[in-house]
């Protein structure tokens, strides 16, 4: 490593964090900080800085987190994620002129040469070589294999709630900024799940779409019905539980930034392998991904309930009633 002044590298959605770790910096997924911290305060900060109230809460949350933690570098994914990230970059440059702001793009045609250029740009920015990145990637892949072990165990064993599984998967986007602590938690869950009882009767449910901003969605499903959530589509994609040996291939396999139909095929494969009986598909208010929901409903091999959320917080009464009606049909249980 040639030495780097960057200490904290934050990002707006999943990027090749291997490069950040290899550079001796700390990766910070702004989404994770937003949803696990004082979300309402982050939103208020963003609105005070000029982000319109009608903007997606995730975008406002990201802005608020940056204002709070002031990372050394922010990487905004400008192709393959929310188009609002272009405007966010302008906000960052205006409010924080001393902060390093970098764009990162996932090529929509999945051109490996174009993605390789993006990887090189990030490596050059952080002053790290491909050899150093590959060496560090091996450590991250060990953690991802352990995540895969947990995912396999969770399908058949009782022990990990849907909410806990979601948190574990989604926090792999920056490994909670501490690899040793994160690995210790993985080892504990593997030990617990390996010794827990088999579950062959409970209805298995999946949740697809962007990570839900509704704080009690999983708990509501699992505590009121004989059901367990054993699959989170986007969170599992973020976790990269089947890593490739080559960095550029790994991020070409990453489905979230690219076209919808590969995601649907992967979901149907998981429906078959995990024995899922239904999917709950979450969409965020003011998000372009809402347009995809009708296609997902038509092409998934199980019944799909589409839910929409706006601000962080518990499920509202109207949405709760829709969930209850759907789950009663799926499980045959009544409240």
PLY file of the C-alpha trace (Angstrom):
ply
format ascii 1.0
element vertex 335
property float x
property float y
property float z
element edge 334
property int vertex1
property int vertex2
end_header
0.00 0.00 0.00
1.38 3.37 -0.94
-0.22 5.27 1.93
-3.55 7.01 1.88
-4.98 9.98 3.72
-8.56 8.73 3.48
-9.83 7.35 6.79
-13.53 6.84 6.23
-15.10 6.04 2.86
-18.89 6.21 2.84
-21.15 5.13 -0.02
-24.77 5.39 -1.12
-25.24 1.72 -2.01
-23.18 -1.46 -2.26
-19.84 -0.95 -3.99
-16.60 -2.99 -4.12
-15.71 -2.58 -0.46
-12.69 -4.84 -0.97
-10.91 -1.81 -2.40
-11.69 0.31 0.65
-10.48 -2.28 3.15
-7.33 -2.91 1.12
-6.58 0.82 1.19
-6.57 0.81 4.98
-9.77 2.87 5.14
-13.06 2.09 6.86
-16.13 1.49 4.64
-19.42 3.00 5.81
-22.72 2.12 4.17
-24.74 5.30 4.69
-28.02 3.38 4.44
-27.09 1.17 7.40
-26.19 4.14 9.57
-29.46 5.84 8.65
-31.78 2.95 9.41
-30.05 1.84 12.64
-29.55 5.36 14.03
-31.83 8.29 14.76
-33.59 8.17 11.41
-36.00 11.01 12.13
-33.12 13.32 13.05
-31.25 12.47 9.84
-34.35 13.31 7.80
-34.78 16.63 9.62
-31.12 17.48 8.93
-31.57 16.80 5.23
-34.71 18.91 4.95
-32.97 21.75 6.79
-30.20 21.56 4.20
-32.69 21.99 1.36
-33.69 18.44 0.36
-37.42 18.64 -0.59
-39.84 16.99 1.83
-41.36 14.90 -0.99
-38.00 13.24 -1.68
-37.54 9.55 -0.82
-36.74 9.09 2.87
-33.69 6.99 2.04
-32.19 9.88 0.05
-32.91 12.32 2.85
-31.47 9.85 5.33
-28.24 9.52 3.38
-27.89 13.29 3.22
-28.51 13.59 6.95
-25.97 10.90 7.81
-23.27 12.57 5.71
-24.00 15.85 7.47
-23.63 14.09 10.81
-20.57 11.85 10.37
-18.66 13.94 7.77
-16.71 11.08 6.12
-13.44 11.78 4.31
-14.84 10.45 1.03
-18.34 9.77 -0.28
-18.89 7.46 -3.24
-22.24 7.93 -4.97
-23.47 5.20 -7.29
-24.75 7.17 -10.27
-25.67 4.27 -12.57
-27.32 1.14 -11.26
-29.04 2.82 -8.32
-31.24 5.83 -7.60
-31.00 8.67 -10.13
-31.28 11.12 -7.23
-27.66 10.32 -6.42
-26.60 12.73 -9.17
-28.32 15.56 -7.32
-26.94 14.32 -4.01
-23.42 14.69 -5.33
-24.14 18.34 -6.07
-25.47 18.81 -2.55
-22.36 17.17 -1.08
-20.04 19.37 -3.14
-21.93 22.51 -2.16
-22.19 21.85 1.56
-18.87 20.04 2.08
-16.30 21.51 -0.32
-13.40 19.82 1.49
-14.97 16.36 1.20
-13.81 14.05 -1.57
-16.81 13.10 -3.76
-16.55 10.28 -6.29
-19.06 8.73 -8.65
-19.25 4.98 -9.37
-21.25 3.36 -12.16
-22.46 -0.15 -12.84
-22.72 -0.39 -16.67
-26.25 -1.36 -17.62
-25.05 -3.57 -20.46
-22.77 -5.40 -17.98
-19.72 -4.65 -20.09
-16.79 -6.10 -18.08
-14.35 -3.62 -19.59
-16.44 -0.67 -18.47
-16.82 -2.10 -14.98
-13.09 -2.76 -14.83
-12.50 0.93 -15.57
-14.74 1.83 -12.64
-12.80 -0.50 -10.36
-9.51 0.99 -11.52
-10.79 4.52 -10.92
-11.70 3.62 -7.36
-8.36 1.89 -6.78
-6.49 4.90 -8.15
-8.51 7.25 -5.96
-7.64 5.25 -2.85
-4.04 4.59 -3.94
-4.24 0.80 -3.78
-3.08 -1.85 -6.26
-5.07 -4.77 -7.74
-2.74 -7.22 -5.98
-3.51 -5.66 -2.61
-7.23 -5.74 -3.34
-7.16 -9.42 -4.36
-5.33 -10.36 -1.17
-7.91 -8.59 0.95
-10.79 -10.02 -1.05
-9.89 -13.50 0.19
-10.61 -12.43 3.77
-13.98 -10.95 2.88
-14.89 -14.07 0.92
-14.31 -16.17 4.05
-16.96 -14.12 5.82
-19.31 -14.44 2.86
-18.96 -18.22 2.93
-19.94 -18.17 6.61
-22.96 -16.07 5.68
-23.87 -18.76 3.17
-23.63 -21.38 5.92
-26.05 -19.34 8.04
-28.39 -18.90 5.09
-28.47 -22.66 4.51
-29.03 -23.43 8.19
-31.72 -20.77 8.54
-33.85 -22.42 5.89
-34.27 -25.62 7.88
-33.61 -24.68 11.52
-35.42 -22.53 14.06
-33.22 -19.96 15.72
-32.76 -16.74 13.76
-35.67 -14.33 13.41
-36.35 -12.68 10.09
-35.37 -9.31 11.53
-32.05 -10.68 12.79
-31.35 -12.41 9.48
-32.06 -9.23 7.55
-29.75 -7.19 9.78
-26.97 -9.75 9.48
-27.20 -9.84 5.68
-27.51 -6.12 5.09
-24.69 -5.21 7.46
-22.34 -7.25 5.27
-22.21 -4.27 2.90
-19.60 -2.79 5.25
-19.30 -5.65 7.78
-20.35 -3.23 10.50
-17.03 -1.46 9.92
-15.24 -4.13 11.98
-14.32 -7.46 10.41
-13.29 -9.24 13.61
-16.46 -8.35 15.49
-18.65 -9.27 12.53
-16.94 -12.65 12.10
-17.37 -13.40 15.79
-21.10 -12.80 15.46
-21.26 -15.09 12.42
-19.52 -17.86 14.34
-21.98 -17.52 17.21
-24.98 -17.80 14.89
-23.53 -20.80 13.07
-23.05 -22.55 16.41
-26.57 -21.70 17.57
-28.30 -22.68 14.34
-26.36 -25.94 14.08
-27.76 -26.98 17.46
-31.30 -25.66 17.02
-34.37 -27.72 16.18
-35.40 -28.52 12.65
-38.47 -26.72 11.36
-40.32 -28.62 8.67
-43.87 -27.33 9.19
-43.83 -23.54 9.37
-44.71 -21.64 6.20
-41.58 -20.11 4.71
-41.88 -16.57 3.38
-39.53 -14.37 1.35
-39.23 -10.60 1.19
-38.09 -8.93 -2.02
-37.47 -5.38 -3.14
-35.36 -2.65 -1.61
-34.73 -3.10 2.13
-37.88 -2.14 3.98
-38.02 1.10 5.94
-40.82 -0.43 8.07
-39.23 -1.35 11.39
-41.58 -4.16 12.45
-42.52 -5.79 9.14
-40.73 -9.09 9.83
-41.90 -9.25 13.44
-45.51 -8.67 12.44
-45.46 -11.59 10.01
-43.61 -14.00 12.28
-45.37 -13.27 15.58
-48.94 -13.30 14.29
-48.79 -16.25 11.91
-47.18 -19.70 11.68
-44.59 -18.36 9.28
-40.87 -17.65 9.16
-39.01 -15.29 6.84
-36.06 -17.22 5.49
-35.17 -15.20 2.40
-34.46 -11.54 1.77
-33.86 -10.98 -1.93
-31.91 -7.72 -2.13
-30.15 -8.20 1.20
-28.94 -11.64 0.06
-27.69 -10.09 -3.17
-25.80 -7.47 -1.17
-24.21 -10.23 0.93
-22.64 -11.89 -2.14
-22.73 -15.35 -0.59
-21.35 -16.96 -3.76
-18.32 -14.75 -4.45
-16.27 -15.10 -7.59
-12.50 -15.38 -7.40
-12.20 -12.39 -9.75
-13.37 -9.02 -8.49
-14.89 -7.76 -11.73
-16.85 -11.01 -12.16
-18.19 -10.75 -8.63
-19.67 -7.33 -9.31
-21.07 -8.46 -12.66
-22.87 -11.27 -10.78
-24.29 -8.66 -8.39
-27.88 -8.42 -9.64
-29.27 -5.34 -7.89
-27.73 -2.66 -10.19
-28.67 -4.39 -13.43
-31.83 -5.47 -15.25
-34.87 -6.92 -13.48
-35.25 -10.31 -15.14
-32.05 -11.79 -13.72
-33.36 -10.87 -10.27
-36.68 -12.58 -10.99
-34.93 -15.74 -12.19
-32.84 -15.78 -9.01
-35.93 -15.28 -6.87
-37.75 -18.16 -8.52
-34.72 -20.36 -7.96
-34.73 -19.46 -4.26
-38.48 -20.04 -4.07
-37.87 -23.59 -5.27
-34.78 -24.30 -3.17
-36.12 -22.83 0.09
-39.70 -24.04 -0.33
-41.19 -20.55 -0.13
-44.97 -20.30 -0.24
-45.25 -16.53 -0.79
-43.29 -13.31 -1.27
-43.82 -9.88 0.20
-42.43 -7.29 -2.21
-41.53 -3.94 -0.67
-41.35 -0.68 -2.61
-40.27 2.73 -1.34
-42.40 5.80 -1.94
-41.07 8.12 -4.67
-38.76 5.35 -5.96
-38.43 4.42 -9.64
-38.32 0.74 -8.65
-42.06 0.88 -7.97
-42.50 0.44 -11.72
-41.01 -3.05 -11.46
-43.56 -4.35 -8.95
-46.27 -5.35 -11.45
-43.78 -7.45 -13.45
-42.56 -9.17 -10.30
-46.14 -10.01 -9.33
-46.74 -11.61 -12.73
-43.50 -13.58 -13.04
-42.82 -14.97 -9.57
-43.95 -18.55 -8.99
-45.78 -17.82 -5.72
-48.39 -15.27 -4.57
-46.92 -11.79 -4.07
-48.08 -9.01 -1.77
-46.77 -5.55 -2.74
-46.30 -3.10 0.14
-45.24 0.53 0.02
-43.55 2.54 2.75
-42.39 6.11 3.13
-40.84 7.19 6.43
-39.02 5.04 9.00
-41.32 3.56 11.61
-43.79 0.75 12.32
-46.32 -0.66 9.88
-49.41 1.55 9.68
-52.87 0.13 10.33
-53.95 -0.01 6.66
-50.80 -1.92 5.68
-51.18 -4.19 8.70
-54.68 -5.17 7.59
-53.42 -5.98 4.08
-50.63 -8.13 5.50
-53.06 -9.97 7.78
-55.48 -10.68 4.94
-52.68 -11.95 2.70
-51.12 -14.13 5.41
-54.48 -15.60 6.38
-54.91 -16.77 2.79
-51.38 -18.17 2.65
-51.22 -19.93 5.99
-54.89 -20.76 6.54
-54.57 -19.16 9.98
-56.91 -16.50 11.36
-56.23 -13.97 14.09
0 1
1 2
2 3
3 4
4 5
5 6
6 7
7 8
8 9
9 10
10 11
11 12
12 13
13 14
14 15
15 16
16 17
17 18
18 19
19 20
20 21
21 22
22 23
23 24
24 25
25 26
26 27
27 28
28 29
29 30
30 31
31 32
32 33
33 34
34 35
35 36
36 37
37 38
38 39
39 40
40 41
41 42
42 43
43 44
44 45
45 46
46 47
47 48
48 49
49 50
50 51
51 52
52 53
53 54
54 55
55 56
56 57
57 58
58 59
59 60
60 61
61 62
62 63
63 64
64 65
65 66
66 67
67 68
68 69
69 70
70 71
71 72
72 73
73 74
74 75
75 76
76 77
77 78
78 79
79 80
80 81
81 82
82 83
83 84
84 85
85 86
86 87
87 88
88 89
89 90
90 91
91 92
92 93
93 94
94 95
95 96
96 97
97 98
98 99
99 100
100 101
101 102
102 103
103 104
104 105
105 106
106 107
107 108
108 109
109 110
110 111
111 112
112 113
113 114
114 115
115 116
116 117
117 118
118 119
119 120
120 121
121 122
122 123
123 124
124 125
125 126
126 127
127 128
128 129
129 130
130 131
131 132
132 133
133 134
134 135
135 136
136 137
137 138
138 139
139 140
140 141
141 142
142 143
143 144
144 145
145 146
146 147
147 148
148 149
149 150
150 151
151 152
152 153
153 154
154 155
155 156
156 157
157 158
158 159
159 160
160 161
161 162
162 163
163 164
164 165
165 166
166 167
167 168
168 169
169 170
170 171
171 172
172 173
173 174
174 175
175 176
176 177
177 178
178 179
179 180
180 181
181 182
182 183
183 184
184 185
185 186
186 187
187 188
188 189
189 190
190 191
191 192
192 193
193 194
194 195
195 196
196 197
197 198
198 199
199 200
200 201
201 202
202 203
203 204
204 205
205 206
206 207
207 208
208 209
209 210
210 211
211 212
212 213
213 214
214 215
215 216
216 217
217 218
218 219
219 220
220 221
221 222
222 223
223 224
224 225
225 226
226 227
227 228
228 229
229 230
230 231
231 232
232 233
233 234
234 235
235 236
236 237
237 238
238 239
239 240
240 241
241 242
242 243
243 244
244 245
245 246
246 247
247 248
248 249
249 250
250 251
251 252
252 253
253 254
254 255
255 256
256 257
257 258
258 259
259 260
260 261
261 262
262 263
263 264
264 265
265 266
266 267
267 268
268 269
269 270
270 271
271 272
272 273
273 274
274 275
275 276
276 277
277 278
278 279
279 280
280 281
281 282
282 283
283 284
284 285
285 286
286 287
287 288
288 289
289 290
290 291
291 292
292 293
293 294
294 295
295 296
296 297
297 298
298 299
299 300
300 301
301 302
302 303
303 304
304 305
305 306
306 307
307 308
308 309
309 310
310 311
311 312
312 313
313 314
314 315
315 316
316 317
317 318
318 319
319 320
320 321
321 322
322 323
323 324
324 325
325 326
326 327
327 328
328 329
329 330
330 331
331 332
332 333
333 334
